[in-house]
Amino acid sequence: PDLSTTVAGIRLSTCIYNASGPRSGSAEALHKIAQSSAGAVLSKSATLLAQDGNPLPRTWQHTEASLNSEGLPNKGIDYYISDETISEILQSDSSKPYMVSLSGKTTADNITMLRKMVGNTKIAAIELNLACPNIIGKPVVGYDMEQMKDILDQVSQIPNLPPMGIKLPPYLDSVQFQQVATLINQYEWIQFVVSINTLGNATAVSVEAGMPYISSNDGFAGLSGPAVKYTALANVRKWRQMLRPNIDVVGVGGIVTGRDVLEFLLCGAAAVQVGTQHWSEGPKCFDRIVQELSDCMKELGHESVTSLVGTLQPWN
Ligand code: RRO
């Protein structure tokens, strides 16, 4: 089967790539993704300046779920957009799309970072992260309609950016979906939406220690992994139903197998990202999941990824 797809008009040789965050903070780690069957390579969310992130322990892993309160450890935007870093990541395969995730600590920082990327043709796309749950004392932008409108308005003022998408938090209520869709649909520059970021403010408890497993942010952290897959599928499905047809939906949340990918495609994802599983299994997960997707599609008689997107059937 043909596993290729497009996101914002960019061709991906396979519809599966990495989520921002796990194993995506250095050129060395990103190069391993570039060498795999992943259809694109996406950086860790960058801030204006390099930072270490929250104190350890700040992650916890279990079979069905993981938690993180990383607090945006990253090398700073200049690192992720430099020619040197990009050539180290892509090396001989410069046809693989390299995308950069941004998560400025303020709207002004996001605008400053975006201005640095104007006219940069080596960056295939930008994923503007409006959904980090782990900045202590800061709201998730995607849950604050006023702050979200303000940043989207300000981005509209910058010409000649690479193709742009936004990363959204999970939503749970139909009124929220309606408000956010109405807002997003007004901005022509939004070419794709990535859904979902982690579910914020989860806690895992150690009964032996009588404490949360995570020390940062009083043990409150973003939940990911198989436990969030059903929420992610529903978010993807809602966005495919509610957003302009020329906005691609990229699905992310709890993907472990090729069969999981198929579920996201049916719900309307044009491509998918893998986060938690990439973290635990390493970059060989992309080769495995691509093979499983291919096998599963063959078994079910599906010829291409693009013909499957959004074909989930109603009951009546
Ligand atoms: O670095 C983090 O703590 C982090 C970010 Br920026 C994000 O968007 N989502 C997440 O679960 N962790």
Boltz pocket constraint, residues with backbone or C-beta under 6 A from the ligand:
constraints:
  - pocket:
      binder: B
      contacts: [[A, 21], [A, 45], [A, 68], [A, 69], [A, 70], [A, 71], [A, 72], [A, 73], [A, 103], [A, 129], [A, 131], [A, 132], [A, 133], [A, 134], [A, 197], [A, 198], [A, 222]]
      max_distance: 6.0
